[in-house]
Amino acid sequence: MSGFRRVEVPLGDRSYPVVIGHGAVAELATLLPTTARRAAVVTQTGIPLEVDPGIPFDVIEIGVGETAKSLTTIEQLCRSFARSGLSRHDVVIGVGGGMVTDVAGFAAASYHRGVPVVHVATTLLGMVDAAIGGKTGVNLPEGKNLVGAFWQPSAVVCDLDALDSLPERERRCGLGEMAKYHFLTGDDLLSMSLPDRVARCVEIKAEIVAADEREGGRRALLNYGHTLAHALETATEHRIAHGEAVAVGLVYAARLARQMGRIDTARVDEHLAVVAGEYDLDVALPAGLLAEQLVELMHRDKKALDGLTFVLDGPAGVEVVAGVDEGPVVAALDEMG
């Protein structure tokens, strides 16, 4: 592994490596399960990395955009796996951004009730968040990521060469997720080199996942900013991308926490300084959305076990807060303009 960073996601006998570096995709063949005799490579047109798993493989392209993140795509993938003769000892390889790894992981979890999966992340968002931790899923018209499974990969590859051709909007989406880690840890990620920055994000997520794999408690902190973000994605029919929505959601969560008396104005200003200032991300609500619509969508969020549920900053740091009244939720939306 000379020249590559390696971070372990510590899950006992299901622990796995995340290999980070320029040219890291060359390590793919060494990371596959030893049982695999065939691979199904799930990807999209235009992905800038070619992979060689070192075993016979079929390439299956899925659609681009959140509309393809659907149960229809899962059915199409599983039927393709069956036609190619993929067995439960073989391997699915997801090559792409967070949408690809979410879909490939869910298809792998479903086919034969579980086939190993290895992810090759090609976007910043995929590298620092989506490909790590085993949360897979697809959308319904009613909401984001409402159907899915926990299915840990056997390994993850973050080849930084793929970021050289990353569109600016995709880069900013990754920064939206990275800004979230700033508030979970206080780390100044932007001061680090790119390999160190990605590795540090992976380390933070790996530690949280190891402590709470199935989101029974602490793992929900990784959804900081996501309650409004998922509502925005659904309300705009995904015209606002995930990382963009998270940036807005982080500032909204701070304003909601202030409305509830959990933090003061200086802490809200710090959120604005980091998200809008240091990360240079847009934090305005998209025009034309109604507060009532957003509140209804936030009620459907998968964290909402006891009324409206948010991850909010406070005196003890960021934590999950359930049973939030609609009054401050709407007031914070009004404050967002």
Contacts in CASP RR format, 6 or more apart in sequence:
PFRMAT RR
TARGET T0000
AUTHOR 0000-0000-0000
METHOD contacts of the structure
MODEL  1
MSGFRRVEVPLGDRSYPVVIGHGAVAELATLLPTTARRAAVVTQTGIPLE
VDPGIPFDVIEIGVGETAKSLTTIEQLCRSFARSGLSRHDVVIGVGGGMV
TDVAGFAAASYHRGVPVVHVATTLLGMVDAAIGGKTGVNLPEGKNLVGAF
WQPSAVVCDLDALDSLPERERRCGLGEMAKYHFLTGDDLLSMSLPDRVAR
CVEIKAEIVAADEREGGRRALLNYGHTLAHALETATEHRIAHGEAVAVGL
VYAARLARQMGRIDTARVDEHLAVVAGEYDLDVALPAGLLAEQLVELMHR
DKKALDGLTFVLDGPAGVEVVAGVDEGPVVAALDEMG
1 19 0 8 1.000
1 27 0 8 1.000
3 21 0 8 1.000
4 19 0 8 1.000
4 20 0 8 1.000
4 21 0 8 1.000
4 24 0 8 1.000
4 27 0 8 1.000
5 19 0 8 1.000
5 20 0 8 1.000
5 21 0 8 1.000
5 195 0 8 1.000
5 196 0 8 1.000
5 198 0 8 1.000
5 199 0 8 1.000
6 17 0 8 1.000
6 18 0 8 1.000
6 19 0 8 1.000
6 20 0 8 1.000
7 17 0 8 1.000
7 18 0 8 1.000
7 20 0 8 1.000
7 199 0 8 1.000
7 202 0 8 1.000
7 203 0 8 1.000
7 206 0 8 1.000
8 15 0 8 1.000
8 16 0 8 1.000
8 17 0 8 1.000
8 18 0 8 1.000
8 206 0 8 1.000
9 15 0 8 1.000
9 16 0 8 1.000
9 17 0 8 1.000
9 18 0 8 1.000
9 132 0 8 1.000
9 133 0 8 1.000
9 152 0 8 1.000
9 206 0 8 1.000
9 209 0 8 1.000
9 210 0 8 1.000
10 206 0 8 1.000
10 210 0 8 1.000
11 152 0 8 1.000
11 209 0 8 1.000
11 210 0 8 1.000
11 213 0 8 1.000
14 152 0 8 1.000
16 152 0 8 1.000
16 153 0 8 1.000
16 154 0 8 1.000
16 155 0 8 1.000
16 156 0 8 1.000
17 31 0 8 1.000
17 155 0 8 1.000
17 156 0 8 1.000
18 132 0 8 1.000
18 155 0 8 1.000
18 156 0 8 1.000
18 157 0 8 1.000
18 158 0 8 1.000
18 202 0 8 1.000
18 206 0 8 1.000
19 27 0 8 1.000
19 31 0 8 1.000
19 155 0 8 1.000
19 156 0 8 1.000
19 157 0 8 1.000
19 158 0 8 1.000
20 127 0 8 1.000
20 158 0 8 1.000
20 160 0 8 1.000
20 195 0 8 1.000
20 198 0 8 1.000
20 199 0 8 1.000
20 202 0 8 1.000
21 158 0 8 1.000
21 159 0 8 1.000
21 160 0 8 1.000
21 195 0 8 1.000
21 198 0 8 1.000
22 159 0 8 1.000
22 160 0 8 1.000
22 161 0 8 1.000
22 195 0 8 1.000
23 159 0 8 1.000
23 160 0 8 1.000
23 161 0 8 1.000
24 157 0 8 1.000
24 158 0 8 1.000
24 159 0 8 1.000
24 160 0 8 1.000
25 49 0 8 1.000
25 51 0 8 1.000
25 120 0 8 1.000
25 157 0 8 1.000
25 159 0 8 1.000
25 161 0 8 1.000
27 157 0 8 1.000
28 51 0 8 1.000
28 52 0 8 1.000
28 53 0 8 1.000
28 54 0 8 1.000
28 93 0 8 1.000
28 118 0 8 1.000
28 120 0 8 1.000
28 157 0 8 1.000
29 52 0 8 1.000
29 53 0 8 1.000
29 54 0 8 1.000
29 55 0 8 1.000
31 118 0 8 1.000
31 154 0 8 1.000
31 155 0 8 1.000
31 157 0 8 1.000
32 39 0 8 1.000
32 53 0 8 1.000
32 54 0 8 1.000
32 55 0 8 1.000
32 91 0 8 1.000
32 93 0 8 1.000
32 116 0 8 1.000
32 118 0 8 1.000
32 154 0 8 1.000
32 155 0 8 1.000
33 89 0 8 1.000
33 91 0 8 1.000
33 116 0 8 1.000
33 154 0 8 1.000
35 89 0 8 1.000
35 90 0 8 1.000
35 116 0 8 1.000
36 53 0 8 1.000
36 55 0 8 1.000
36 89 0 8 1.000
36 90 0 8 1.000
36 91 0 8 1.000
36 116 0 8 1.000
37 55 0 8 1.000
37 56 0 8 1.000
37 87 0 8 1.000
37 89 0 8 1.000
37 90 0 8 1.000
38 55 0 8 1.000
38 56 0 8 1.000
38 57 0 8 1.000
38 58 0 8 1.000
38 84 0 8 1.000
38 85 0 8 1.000
38 86 0 8 1.000
38 87 0 8 1.000
38 90 0 8 1.000
38 91 0 8 1.000
39 53 0 8 1.000
39 55 0 8 1.000
39 56 0 8 1.000
39 57 0 8 1.000
39 58 0 8 1.000
39 90 0 8 1.000
39 91 0 8 1.000
39 92 0 8 1.000
39 93 0 8 1.000
40 57 0 8 1.000
40 58 0 8 1.000
40 60 0 8 1.000
40 77 0 8 1.000
40 80 0 8 1.000
40 81 0 8 1.000
40 84 0 8 1.000
40 86 0 8 1.000
40 90 0 8 1.000
40 91 0 8 1.000
40 92 0 8 1.000
40 93 0 8 1.000
41 51 0 8 1.000
41 53 0 8 1.000
41 57 0 8 1.000
41 58 0 8 1.000
41 59 0 8 1.000
41 60 0 8 1.000
41 93 0 8 1.000
41 94 0 8 1.000
41 95 0 8 1.000
42 60 0 8 1.000
42 62 0 8 1.000
42 77 0 8 1.000
42 92 0 8 1.000
42 93 0 8 1.000
42 94 0 8 1.000
42 95 0 8 1.000
42 100 0 8 1.000
42 103 0 8 1.000
42 104 0 8 1.000
42 107 0 8 1.000
43 59 0 8 1.000
43 60 0 8 1.000
43 61 0 8 1.000
43 62 0 8 1.000
43 94 0 8 1.000
43 95 0 8 1.000
43 96 0 8 1.000
43 100 0 8 1.000
44 61 0 8 1.000
44 62 0 8 1.000
44 63 0 8 1.000
44 64 0 8 1.000
44 96 0 8 1.000
44 100 0 8 1.000
45 61 0 8 1.000
45 63 0 8 1.000
45 64 0 8 1.000
47 95 0 8 1.000
47 96 0 8 1.000
47 100 0 8 1.000
47 122 0 8 1.000
47 162 0 8 1.000
48 122 0 8 1.000
48 161 0 8 1.000
48 162 0 8 1.000
48 164 0 8 1.000
48 165 0 8 1.000
49 95 0 8 1.000
49 96 0 8 1.000
49 120 0 8 1.000
49 122 0 8 1.000
49 159 0 8 1.000
49 161 0 8 1.000
49 162 0 8 1.000
51 93 0 8 1.000
51 95 0 8 1.000
51 120 0 8 1.000
53 91 0 8 1.000
53 93 0 8 1.000
57 93 0 8 1.000
58 80 0 8 1.000
58 84 0 8 1.000
60 77 0 8 1.000
60 80 0 8 1.000
62 68 0 8 1.000
62 73 0 8 1.000
62 76 0 8 1.000
62 77 0 8 1.000
62 100 0 8 1.000
62 103 0 8 1.000
63 73 0 8 1.000
65 99 0 8 1.000
65 238 0 8 1.000
66 99 0 8 1.000
66 139 0 8 1.000
66 233 0 8 1.000
66 238 0 8 1.000
67 238 0 8 1.000
68 99 0 8 1.000
68 103 0 8 1.000
69 99 0 8 1.000
69 102 0 8 1.000
69 103 0 8 1.000
69 137 0 8 1.000
69 138 0 8 1.000
69 139 0 8 1.000
70 138 0 8 1.000
70 139 0 8 1.000
71 138 0 8 1.000
71 140 0 8 1.000
71 147 0 8 1.000
73 103 0 8 1.000
73 107 0 8 1.000
73 138 0 8 1.000
74 103 0 8 1.000
74 106 0 8 1.000
74 107 0 8 1.000
74 110 0 8 1.000
74 138 0 8 1.000
77 103 0 8 1.000
77 104 0 8 1.000
77 107 0 8 1.000
77 111 0 8 1.000
78 107 0 8 1.000
78 110 0 8 1.000
78 111 0 8 1.000
81 92 0 8 1.000
81 107 0 8 1.000
81 111 0 8 1.000
81 115 0 8 1.000
82 111 0 8 1.000
86 92 0 8 1.000
86 111 0 8 1.000
86 112 0 8 1.000
86 115 0 8 1.000
87 112 0 8 1.000
87 115 0 8 1.000
88 111 0 8 1.000
88 112 0 8 1.000
88 113 0 8 1.000
88 114 0 8 1.000
88 115 0 8 1.000
90 115 0 8 1.000
90 116 0 8 1.000
91 115 0 8 1.000
91 116 0 8 1.000
91 117 0 8 1.000
91 118 0 8 1.000
91 154 0 8 1.000
92 104 0 8 1.000
92 105 0 8 1.000
92 107 0 8 1.000
92 108 0 8 1.000
92 111 0 8 1.000
92 115 0 8 1.000
92 116 0 8 1.000
92 117 0 8 1.000
92 118 0 8 1.000
93 104 0 8 1.000
93 117 0 8 1.000
93 118 0 8 1.000
93 119 0 8 1.000
93 120 0 8 1.000
94 100 0 8 1.000
94 101 0 8 1.000
94 104 0 8 1.000
94 105 0 8 1.000
94 117 0 8 1.000
94 118 0 8 1.000
94 119 0 8 1.000
94 120 0 8 1.000
95 119 0 8 1.000
95 120 0 8 1.000
95 122 0 8 1.000
96 120 0 8 1.000
96 121 0 8 1.000
96 122 0 8 1.000
96 123 0 8 1.000
96 126 0 8 1.000
97 121 0 8 1.000
97 122 0 8 1.000
97 123 0 8 1.000
97 125 0 8 1.000
97 126 0 8 1.000
97 130 0 8 1.000
97 131 0 8 1.000
98 121 0 8 1.000
98 123 0 8 1.000
98 125 0 8 1.000
98 126 0 8 1.000
98 129 0 8 1.000
98 130 0 8 1.000
98 131 0 8 1.000
99 130 0 8 1.000
101 119 0 8 1.000
101 121 0 8 1.000
101 126 0 8 1.000
101 130 0 8 1.000
101 131 0 8 1.000
101 136 0 8 1.000
102 130 0 8 1.000
102 135 0 8 1.000
102 136 0 8 1.000
102 137 0 8 1.000
102 138 0 8 1.000
102 145 0 8 1.000
103 136 0 8 1.000
103 137 0 8 1.000
103 138 0 8 1.000
104 117 0 8 1.000
104 119 0 8 1.000
104 136 0 8 1.000
105 117 0 8 1.000
105 119 0 8 1.000
105 134 0 8 1.000
105 136 0 8 1.000
105 137 0 8 1.000
105 151 0 8 1.000
105 153 0 8 1.000
106 136 0 8 1.000
106 137 0 8 1.000
106 138 0 8 1.000
106 147 0 8 1.000
106 148 0 8 1.000
106 149 0 8 1.000
106 151 0 8 1.000
108 114 0 8 1.000
108 115 0 8 1.000
108 116 0 8 1.000
108 117 0 8 1.000
108 136 0 8 1.000
108 151 0 8 1.000
109 115 0 8 1.000
109 117 0 8 1.000
109 136 0 8 1.000
109 148 0 8 1.000
109 149 0 8 1.000
109 150 0 8 1.000
109 151 0 8 1.000
110 149 0 8 1.000
114 151 0 8 1.000
116 153 0 8 1.000
116 154 0 8 1.000
117 151 0 8 1.000
117 153 0 8 1.000
117 154 0 8 1.000
118 153 0 8 1.000
118 154 0 8 1.000
118 155 0 8 1.000
118 156 0 8 1.000
118 157 0 8 1.000
119 131 0 8 1.000
119 153 0 8 1.000
119 155 0 8 1.000
119 156 0 8 1.000
119 157 0 8 1.000
120 156 0 8 1.000
120 157 0 8 1.000
120 159 0 8 1.000
121 127 0 8 1.000
121 130 0 8 1.000
121 131 0 8 1.000
121 156 0 8 1.000
121 157 0 8 1.000
121 158 0 8 1.000
121 159 0 8 1.000
121 162 0 8 1.000
122 159 0 8 1.000
122 162 0 8 1.000
122 166 0 8 1.000
123 162 0 8 1.000
123 163 0 8 1.000
123 166 0 8 1.000
123 170 0 8 1.000
123 173 0 8 1.000
123 174 0 8 1.000
124 163 0 8 1.000
124 166 0 8 1.000
124 170 0 8 1.000
124 171 0 8 1.000
124 173 0 8 1.000
124 174 0 8 1.000
124 175 0 8 1.000
124 177 0 8 1.000
124 178 0 8 1.000
124 198 0 8 1.000
125 170 0 8 1.000
125 173 0 8 1.000
125 174 0 8 1.000
125 176 0 8 1.000
125 177 0 8 1.000
125 242 0 8 1.000
125 243 0 8 1.000
126 132 0 8 1.000
126 174 0 8 1.000
127 158 0 8 1.000
127 198 0 8 1.000
127 201 0 8 1.000
127 202 0 8 1.000
128 174 0 8 1.000
128 177 0 8 1.000
128 178 0 8 1.000
128 181 0 8 1.000
128 198 0 8 1.000
128 201 0 8 1.000
128 202 0 8 1.000
128 205 0 8 1.000
129 174 0 8 1.000
129 177 0 8 1.000
129 201 0 8 1.000
129 205 0 8 1.000
129 222 0 8 1.000
131 153 0 8 1.000
131 156 0 8 1.000
131 158 0 8 1.000
132 156 0 8 1.000
132 202 0 8 1.000
132 205 0 8 1.000
132 206 0 8 1.000
132 209 0 8 1.000
133 152 0 8 1.000
133 153 0 8 1.000
133 205 0 8 1.000
133 206 0 8 1.000
133 209 0 8 1.000
133 213 0 8 1.000
134 150 0 8 1.000
134 151 0 8 1.000
134 152 0 8 1.000
134 153 0 8 1.000
134 209 0 8 1.000
135 145 0 8 1.000
135 150 0 8 1.000
135 215 0 8 1.000
136 148 0 8 1.000
136 149 0 8 1.000
136 150 0 8 1.000
136 151 0 8 1.000
137 145 0 8 1.000
137 147 0 8 1.000
137 148 0 8 1.000
137 149 0 8 1.000
138 145 0 8 1.000
138 147 0 8 1.000
138 148 0 8 1.000
139 145 0 8 1.000
139 146 0 8 1.000
139 147 0 8 1.000
139 234 0 8 1.000
140 146 0 8 1.000
140 147 0 8 1.000
142 234 0 8 1.000
142 300 0 8 1.000
143 230 0 8 1.000
143 234 0 8 1.000
143 297 0 8 1.000
143 300 0 8 1.000
144 230 0 8 1.000
144 233 0 8 1.000
144 234 0 8 1.000
145 230 0 8 1.000
145 302 0 8 1.000
146 300 0 8 1.000
146 302 0 8 1.000
150 213 0 8 1.000
150 214 0 8 1.000
152 213 0 8 1.000
158 198 0 8 1.000
158 202 0 8 1.000
160 194 0 8 1.000
160 195 0 8 1.000
160 198 0 8 1.000
163 171 0 8 1.000
163 194 0 8 1.000
169 241 0 8 1.000
169 244 0 8 1.000
172 243 0 8 1.000
172 244 0 8 1.000
172 280 0 8 1.000
172 281 0 8 1.000
173 241 0 8 1.000
173 242 0 8 1.000
173 243 0 8 1.000
173 244 0 8 1.000
174 243 0 8 1.000
175 243 0 8 1.000
175 247 0 8 1.000
175 279 0 8 1.000
175 280 0 8 1.000
175 281 0 8 1.000
176 243 0 8 1.000
176 244 0 8 1.000
176 246 0 8 1.000
176 247 0 8 1.000
176 250 0 8 1.000
176 275 0 8 1.000
176 279 0 8 1.000
176 281 0 8 1.000
177 201 0 8 1.000
177 243 0 8 1.000
177 246 0 8 1.000
178 189 0 8 1.000
178 197 0 8 1.000
178 201 0 8 1.000
178 279 0 8 1.000
179 246 0 8 1.000
179 247 0 8 1.000
179 250 0 8 1.000
179 274 0 8 1.000
179 275 0 8 1.000
179 278 0 8 1.000
179 279 0 8 1.000
179 281 0 8 1.000
180 222 0 8 1.000
180 224 0 8 1.000
180 225 0 8 1.000
180 246 0 8 1.000
180 250 0 8 1.000
181 187 0 8 1.000
181 189 0 8 1.000
181 200 0 8 1.000
181 201 0 8 1.000
181 204 0 8 1.000
181 205 0 8 1.000
182 188 0 8 1.000
182 189 0 8 1.000
182 274 0 8 1.000
183 224 0 8 1.000
183 250 0 8 1.000
183 271 0 8 1.000
183 274 0 8 1.000
183 313 0 8 1.000
183 318 0 8 1.000
184 204 0 8 1.000
184 221 0 8 1.000
184 222 0 8 1.000
184 224 0 8 1.000
184 318 0 8 1.000
185 204 0 8 1.000
187 200 0 8 1.000
187 204 0 8 1.000
189 197 0 8 1.000
189 200 0 8 1.000
189 201 0 8 1.000
190 197 0 8 1.000
190 278 0 8 1.000
190 279 0 8 1.000
192 200 0 8 1.000
205 222 0 8 1.000
208 218 0 8 1.000
208 219 0 8 1.000
208 221 0 8 1.000
208 222 0 8 1.000
209 219 0 8 1.000
211 218 0 8 1.000
211 219 0 8 1.000
212 218 0 8 1.000
212 219 0 8 1.000
212 220 0 8 1.000
213 219 0 8 1.000
217 320 0 8 1.000
220 303 0 8 1.000
220 311 0 8 1.000
220 320 0 8 1.000
221 311 0 8 1.000
221 318 0 8 1.000
221 319 0 8 1.000
221 320 0 8 1.000
223 303 0 8 1.000
223 311 0 8 1.000
224 250 0 8 1.000
224 253 0 8 1.000
224 311 0 8 1.000
224 318 0 8 1.000
225 246 0 8 1.000
225 249 0 8 1.000
225 250 0 8 1.000
225 252 0 8 1.000
225 253 0 8 1.000
225 311 0 8 1.000
226 246 0 8 1.000
226 249 0 8 1.000
226 301 0 8 1.000
226 311 0 8 1.000
227 249 0 8 1.000
227 253 0 8 1.000
227 298 0 8 1.000
227 301 0 8 1.000
227 303 0 8 1.000
227 309 0 8 1.000
227 310 0 8 1.000
227 311 0 8 1.000
228 245 0 8 1.000
228 248 0 8 1.000
228 249 0 8 1.000
228 252 0 8 1.000
228 253 0 8 1.000
228 294 0 8 1.000
228 298 0 8 1.000
229 242 0 8 1.000
229 243 0 8 1.000
229 245 0 8 1.000
229 246 0 8 1.000
229 248 0 8 1.000
229 249 0 8 1.000
230 245 0 8 1.000
230 297 0 8 1.000
230 301 0 8 1.000
231 294 0 8 1.000
231 297 0 8 1.000
231 298 0 8 1.000
231 301 0 8 1.000
232 240 0 8 1.000
232 245 0 8 1.000
232 248 0 8 1.000
232 249 0 8 1.000
232 285 0 8 1.000
232 286 0 8 1.000
232 289 0 8 1.000
232 294 0 8 1.000
233 240 0 8 1.000
233 241 0 8 1.000
233 242 0 8 1.000
233 245 0 8 1.000
234 297 0 8 1.000
235 286 0 8 1.000
235 289 0 8 1.000
235 293 0 8 1.000
235 294 0 8 1.000
235 297 0 8 1.000
236 286 0 8 1.000
236 289 0 8 1.000
239 286 0 8 1.000
240 248 0 8 1.000
240 286 0 8 1.000
244 281 0 8 1.000
244 282 0 8 1.000
247 275 0 8 1.000
247 279 0 8 1.000
247 281 0 8 1.000
247 282 0 8 1.000
247 283 0 8 1.000
248 282 0 8 1.000
248 283 0 8 1.000
248 284 0 8 1.000
248 285 0 8 1.000
248 336 0 8 1.000
249 283 0 8 1.000
250 271 0 8 1.000
250 275 0 8 1.000
250 283 0 8 1.000
251 268 0 8 1.000
251 271 0 8 1.000
251 272 0 8 1.000
251 275 0 8 1.000
251 276 0 8 1.000
251 283 0 8 1.000
251 336 0 8 1.000
252 332 0 8 1.000
252 333 0 8 1.000
252 336 0 8 1.000
253 271 0 8 1.000
253 310 0 8 1.000
253 311 0 8 1.000
253 312 0 8 1.000
253 313 0 8 1.000
254 263 0 8 1.000
254 267 0 8 1.000
254 268 0 8 1.000
254 271 0 8 1.000
254 272 0 8 1.000
254 313 0 8 1.000
255 268 0 8 1.000
255 332 0 8 1.000
255 335 0 8 1.000
255 336 0 8 1.000
256 310 0 8 1.000
256 312 0 8 1.000
256 324 0 8 1.000
256 328 0 8 1.000
256 329 0 8 1.000
256 332 0 8 1.000
257 263 0 8 1.000
257 267 0 8 1.000
257 268 0 8 1.000
257 312 0 8 1.000
257 313 0 8 1.000
257 314 0 8 1.000
258 264 0 8 1.000
258 265 0 8 1.000
258 267 0 8 1.000
258 268 0 8 1.000
258 332 0 8 1.000
259 328 0 8 1.000
259 331 0 8 1.000
259 332 0 8 1.000
259 335 0 8 1.000
260 312 0 8 1.000
260 321 0 8 1.000
260 324 0 8 1.000
260 328 0 8 1.000
262 312 0 8 1.000
262 313 0 8 1.000
262 314 0 8 1.000
262 315 0 8 1.000
262 321 0 8 1.000
263 313 0 8 1.000
263 314 0 8 1.000
267 313 0 8 1.000
267 314 0 8 1.000
272 283 0 8 1.000
275 281 0 8 1.000
275 283 0 8 1.000
276 282 0 8 1.000
276 283 0 8 1.000
284 336 0 8 1.000
284 337 0 8 1.000
285 333 0 8 1.000
285 336 0 8 1.000
285 337 0 8 1.000
291 330 0 8 1.000
291 333 0 8 1.000
291 334 0 8 1.000
294 333 0 8 1.000
295 308 0 8 1.000
295 326 0 8 1.000
295 329 0 8 1.000
295 330 0 8 1.000
295 333 0 8 1.000
298 304 0 8 1.000
298 308 0 8 1.000
298 329 0 8 1.000
299 307 0 8 1.000
299 308 0 8 1.000
301 309 0 8 1.000
303 309 0 8 1.000
303 310 0 8 1.000
303 311 0 8 1.000
303 320 0 8 1.000
304 322 0 8 1.000
305 322 0 8 1.000
306 322 0 8 1.000
306 323 0 8 1.000
307 322 0 8 1.000
307 323 0 8 1.000
307 324 0 8 1.000
308 322 0 8 1.000
308 323 0 8 1.000
308 324 0 8 1.000
308 325 0 8 1.000
308 326 0 8 1.000
308 329 0 8 1.000
309 320 0 8 1.000
309 321 0 8 1.000
309 322 0 8 1.000
309 323 0 8 1.000
309 324 0 8 1.000
310 320 0 8 1.000
310 321 0 8 1.000
310 324 0 8 1.000
311 318 0 8 1.000
311 319 0 8 1.000
311 320 0 8 1.000
311 321 0 8 1.000
312 318 0 8 1.000
312 319 0 8 1.000
312 320 0 8 1.000
312 321 0 8 1.000
END
